[in-house]
Amino acid sequence: MAGTHPQVIMSVRRFYWLWGILLFTFLAIGGFSWLAVVPLWQVHSAVGDSELRVDDTKDGQQHRREECVRMLGGARRAARRLESYIRLPRWIAGRRMPAIALLTECGSPGVEVLGRLLEHSDCIVRKSAANALRMLAPEINEAIPMLTVALSDSDPDVREYVSHALALAGARSRDAVPALVLALQDSEGEVVVNAAWALGEVGASAQVALPELTQLAADQRADVRDAVAKALKKIKKAVSVRPSTPRTP
């Protein structure tokens, strides 16, 4: 470009710089859309397809949910993608509740995610996760530790659903016995009833709860008294038939 005016050269260079910046911006937006927006839309769309419809049969909805999990990559991958979606702000993830419901079709990976969601900052998410785990009981082994912690949740509905899930889990809840004993002092009657029920289902391993249960035997609430009486009967019976540990000679 010998003999070309310097201003012309600068204009050409500026043109190429601007063109390069625009091209880079376009590629960056396209890459972001491919890596983030498209997967997000896929999850959002699959969750929408899984929702209950007016003309649905139980088998029809079940089949559609299973198909949605398959479209999201199978149980383990679907559980990860649904968890990422649920943890987005509500204004982005507008279908968080049906997404939580869809986790119930993801087997063990879904149970693990539901357990982690019991620590979510939004009490509605925690409540929905606890309710989903209650529906999945007794197949909730992976979530027992998180359910145990959630017995002290600030929301009474969460505590009720969690204690109910532990009761339905039966003997699998034996590691939750200390927390269940504390739950007997809960201000919500349903939580106390469920805690007593859970302790009764645990059986002999809940023997440490006998003093607290005995104190509640005369509670003013009829449903509490009934649940406590049943729990005491079950635990004492389990203790009486448990084989004694042989003494070491």
Protein Blocks (a to p, Z undefined) as FASTA:
>chain_A
ZZiafklmmmmmmmmmmmmmmmmmmmmmmmmmmmmmmmmmmmmmmmmmmpccfklcfklm
mmmmmmmmmmnnpjklmmmmmmmmmmpcfklmmmlmmmmmmmmmnojmlmmmmmmmmmpf
blklmmmmmmmmmmmpcclmkmmmmmmmmmmpfblklmmmmmmmmmmnmmmlmmmmmmmm
mmmmpfblklmmmmmmmmmmnommlmmmmmmmmmmmmgfblklmmmmmmmmmmmmmmmmm
pccddddZZ
